[in-house]
């Protein structure tokens, strides 16, 4: 008989194991609870991370929506960007599905909506129709609403976006600027520089020539001819910053060319080059230096004028009875050309301009004014309109 | 007998150690969770801050080290309507280590029972916790300014562009012409997970970029 059996009465034998079992059971409950708490914490952490990812994706989608509107502003019914399933698929491909899990079946990863800022809001007006004050006068603003659904979490953001124009800042009333001389003859074709649409009241239409003018009868009598220092500099008329800006925009939008043939055969771009070729925004920097010749045909229009820039010392020449609506700039010279060509707008040449041929310049202030807001450079958020909304089911 | 006592004693020691550990784990997990939710809530509301043009108020009404007051429509039903006016929301850390949220529930532009102009800047009446409009406790045991904490991290810090175009960071931003140029708010919450004992900190930091005041 053991010592334990001697000192513990018979009816108390096994109490130790009972106590031990009780403690073990209690600890088991506590351990289970702890596991549950830790699991709960991890779940909450995962939910937080997914919510943060969802918000990040929504902000990325907002930027994507703004970029799409920048490239294709909804100026009229049906002219805005298509931000449907194709755009969603392209956007989705930017995010790995392991890091950014897809939402439940039937729910889109991201959705975009844009509509006009009417008062009250009508989501069916999906173009820039008007403003809260004037429902039929476009104000370059639309609402953009984006929702993303990542896993079980969603985020929704709304902001008013506004397009900012390419600000040309071209001076009004300058029909022609030549850094060198303006060659002309006294033939019966004069005047070749006339006013088609005058600048605003108080602004004089001028011909500015850094050198001398061969024959003053080349410009109409209601145009002021400025020669020598009085003409100013090419940078005052067509600043280098503007040239660089136009070049950068052209490069970003496929309208910058290093060969004349490439420029003349460039495809149509609804926004940047409605007719293709030299229409719309066209920046040519030919290497080696060569001449861009405009032949018979009509480029651009009074309502949709264009820019033709010939950089790197290239020249501009004309051939045939054509018309160009817009502003022309060349680092080189403007040749006299052949045929009855008309430029409606303005011509700027860093060097000589030869008007001994039959080229005509019709200063058109409507063209110059419209070039100031011809293209939108970007779309930006209107301050104080960003809001995080409650996500909507299936939105 | 001796062996029984020893074994029982060891079992009880283990038991109390484990229950203590469980208690600490549970409490610290809860505290950590509360702190994380509080900082998430503050971040989301602050980044959504929006000016109220009608009464000429900028998005951030007050920007102080221990408290902030902003106008926002965050989490308001129907805030997709541009006509909804943002209302005032404030977050304030009291001397008892609690961060409370206040909200202008009746949209009258005033937080009743809440001193918007305390003097000095960081001394408040804790009665606001019961009398302040829309008062909600966010988190306890915040020890940013506890005597034993060194250094004492500011709860809120603000980065703004001053009148000379220089980026400044300060815990106090006065005057609306400065507050309108606050770009982001850094939030630093130091929570004691083991109050009443040797401190164990949860050190949470984040930054809220004010979407309606960022540079375009």
HADDOCK unambig.tbl for C-alpha pairs under 7 A between the chains (distance, minus, plus):
assign (segid A and resid 23 and name CA) (segid B and resid 15 and name CA) 6.92 0.50 0.50
assign (segid A and resid 30 and name CA) (segid B and resid 22 and name CA) 6.69 0.50 0.50
assign (segid A and resid 34 and name CA) (segid B and resid 22 and name CA) 6.59 0.50 0.50
assign (segid A and resid 37 and name CA) (segid B and resid 26 and name CA) 6.95 0.50 0.50
assign (segid A and resid 380 and name CA) (segid B and resid 216 and name CA) 6.97 0.50 0.50
assign (segid A and resid 383 and name CA) (segid B and resid 212 and name CA) 5.30 0.50 0.50
assign (segid A and resid 383 and name CA) (segid B and resid 213 and name CA) 6.72 0.50 0.50
assign (segid A and resid 384 and name CA) (segid B and resid 50 and name CA) 5.60 0.50 0.50
assign (segid A and resid 384 and name CA) (segid B and resid 51 and name CA) 6.39 0.50 0.50
assign (segid A and resid 384 and name CA) (segid B and resid 212 and name CA) 4.54 0.50 0.50
assign (segid A and resid 385 and name CA) (segid B and resid 212 and name CA) 6.74 0.50 0.50
assign (segid A and resid 386 and name CA) (segid B and resid 211 and name CA) 6.48 0.50 0.50
assign (segid A and resid 386 and name CA) (segid B and resid 212 and name CA) 5.92 0.50 0.50
assign (segid A and resid 387 and name CA) (segid B and resid 48 and name CA) 6.09 0.50 0.50
assign (segid A and resid 388 and name CA) (segid B and resid 48 and name CA) 6.74 0.50 0.50
assign (segid A and resid 388 and name CA) (segid B and resid 74 and name CA) 6.45 0.50 0.50
assign (segid A and resid 389 and name CA) (segid B and resid 75 and name CA) 6.90 0.50 0.50
assign (segid A and resid 389 and name CA) (segid B and resid 79 and name CA) 6.59 0.50 0.50
assign (segid A and resid 389 and name CA) (segid B and resid 80 and name CA) 6.45 0.50 0.50
assign (segid A and resid 390 and name CA) (segid B and resid 75 and name CA) 6.55 0.50 0.50
